[in-house]
């Protein structure tokens, strides 16, 4: 097997060190390592992180291959520094059976750009009425352990309780899309001053917070593990903080766009900013950053939601909700969390690799950069500054809110078990 | 003047007064035996209605024809929010046919803004009502009606509505008329009070440049104009208020309530009225109610807006228009 020496990389942002990859594993970490027989990558002080893990990705295959496929989505993931992604279940057909999750898992293996861990639907057809065969999906080759009806909320309290209880049998976790459906009928953006002015249907913060409050209490009652998807409001942060202080086994994620953008962008009526949950207020953004810094929010997840051009090049109300995110996530985190002094790179590794891998049970990912560990690594040029150019995205879709915006940082190399998937910024 | 008319909030005081003054000139045309000006001869205006509204469309059509424009009416049938391609493709088709202006009505808030700012077309866009967002020509015709009634047609020329007290009553939450009126009346110096049950006021209304009250009776004696908003019957099923009767008792305008208004005060309604619920027949048919005048004034206002945005080649009315009427819009 081939050897690679990464010379002078700031491992997790620390002092420059050499990292020697031998085959699929990290052979040594230290200073002045011998380059003999190895391909040398001069890191020149770039930051080396464990391969990033995204607990919330939409790969759209099967069913919407015009938006994204497992291959294009995993190429986008590799471009963004990810070595594992969890693929959401809202495909066509829905990933609610062992057959569909195995198909997604197999397509991931074939792509070779990043490990794909399918997420199984909680209920049949995401309809919220009848539990899907959670055990069968877990027992399948895909070994599903995360279940979510993402895109829809499991709003029936009894179904949610049963799902939480049931997955305990095999150490699963239910990832909730917290959105009270009745309170968000016709919702187009955050409910508040701006929605009132623009005449767009409001998505009130309480529609998210009331479901989170209910679900942490359910998780406590039945002693189960709960994960909250794309948390977006200051009030939600307070509820998670309270739940954790009470010892409830809950984790939460925040999306990069909720760390950077506010509802003010909606004044453009540009559907690039249309996303669910919606962009919130400046106050919410501040609360989310602080919560990610102090660990109340456990991880960053992209909610990478590719849509074809025609689904966004239209009037706001007709547009699809969602943004692509895999290729810009780390840059947004650098701008909002690192350059503001809220997180150092070791903590970024925690929020974007170690902890998401632990929550999702992604074996071999989210491991320390140390000898004997799988060589899943990401090298980041943190000094880079450049405008986001969607034309260069590997994702099949281009629906980014950052077009033309300057963001810092660029992933130059990604290694999946010792094999480069991204080399000098180019996919292999 | 801006190139487009998307929102009443985009108008400066001077823009708005210019439109009202121009509308007075246009109104004189309606008194002539031949109600037509050659101003927009050779220009083509498209009325693009994605949402049914016979009254507004006919008003625009009358205004366009009185200015001698060629008129194309396009009614997009089918779903209320049609797929995006249809809006983009439709307007690009129209522009390829040489349309000089687009009057658009759409159920989606922001659709006219998107049309004017997306680069899909080059022609001026006039918003004829979008979702629950804006209906700027309605606000202008309301302001025009107030100025004529409360100040006088000739005495009002060049004047705004400084210090006039206007009360808007009813379903503010779903009303583009309310939003447009609050913006424009504030710009024109009027004091606006919104009166509605809390369920029919948007979250965030406290930041608007107006007062808010839940109590109609205490507001009436301080009002120079009361504008009743239409309440759609389907709101009742969505629990915005308990029953039609309870709404009517608390927020309907009947003879007793009208008697609380100052002598000179007027009663307005954007139409169509739901008689017996938001307004009684007695009030609707009284000479203080301006509903019919509002319709007539709507044509004058729309003539003025089309004239100013399209920069006609002829004088506006009997008198040559002042020179600045025709500049700055190319």
Interface residues (C-beta under 8 A of the other chain):
Chain A: X188 X191 X192 X193 X194 X195 X196 X197 X198 X199 X200 X202 X204 X268 X269 X270 X310 X311 X313 X314 X315 X316 X317 X318 X319
Chain B: X81 X82 X83 X84 X85 X87 X88 X106 X107 X108 X109 X110 X111 X113 X114 X117 X118 X130 X131 X132 X133 X134 X176 X179 X202 X203 X204 X205 X207 X208
